[in-house]
Amino acid sequence: MSIELSEAQRAQLGRAALDWALKYFAAQSQLPIYPTVSAKDLSSLLAGSLPVQPEDLTSVMADVQRIADHGRHNGHPRMFGYVQSSASFAGVMGDLIASAINQNVTSWRSAPAPTTIEHQVIEWLKEMVGFGPQGIGVLMSGGSMANFAGLAVALRASTDIDLNQRGVGALPGKPRIYTSSMTHMSIGKAASMLGIGKDAIETLPVNNAFQMDAVALSSWIKADRAAGFHPVCVVATAGDVNTGAIDPLDAIADVCAAHKLWLHVDGSYERSPRDRRTSAAP
Ligand SMILES: Cc1ncc(COP(=O)(O)O)c(C=O)c1O
């Protein structure tokens, strides 16, 4: 049995999938947002023996329908959970094309055009948020991985010790990461994965607008340095997912500059950069 499809089969499958996606997009607002099915019933509905024989297109598309019927319909206009947006149809087509091109975006050599596009998108993002030409970046798969990568960079930048070779045990004091009580759980996870541990997270209380207090932050860092701790970075939040609160970024940046500390900003539920520039922080 071959998994290669003939040109005619590719065309048939492609048209069936596109047709299905178009109908699904049109129907989403009429569907119940959440399926009413138990985990047990769903397991038996979707279970089956290892498929070793080819299935015909009709039965494959029936499977697709059953899977979609028992998912949450994130594109429903009354679906307000999480920070998940509705799928965009342009994105659906983009995924299709990206899968067809099937690039290894590991380096320019492996994927010259996609790597160039990544750099271009970063330039556009810099322009959108008002970063200068000296800004650099990388696209990540999501917020948790971005926080992990940001903290990894901050950790390396916090010392001249070769952490690559010697590990975090060689740090001159116990590491400390400063953030507010509203911070996302992925910050703790990143600390854990980096081997510095969740105990390194110093959680500052917030004011009644759910923002970190930059003055308290400054005194905290000073006291920790005096006590022999090793401050790694400050993690500010720009748009906490629960409240939409934005920490006072300028004041926190000043504290970080004064203490020569890396500032990592975890951006999530942000207003548009234009709104941010025209409205004073509370
Ligand atoms: C402030 C903040 N940071 C990080 C994340 C994690 O993002 P992701 O779910 O893409 O890993 C979220 C997710 O809601 C978030 O709100």
The ligand as an ORCA input file, in Angstrom:
! r2SCAN-3c Opt
* xyz 0 1
  C       0.151     37.145     29.539
  C       0.300     35.794     28.868
  N       1.529     35.306     28.697
  C       1.729     34.098     28.120
  C       0.672     33.327     27.684
  C       0.933     31.970     27.084
  O       0.665     31.974     25.726
  P       0.488     30.616     24.920
  O      -0.822     30.047     25.347
  O       0.532     31.055     23.486
  O       1.638     29.712     25.262
  C      -0.628     33.801     27.839
  C      -1.782     33.001     27.403
  O      -2.903     33.331     27.610
  C      -0.813     35.074     28.446
  O      -2.030     35.574     28.623
*
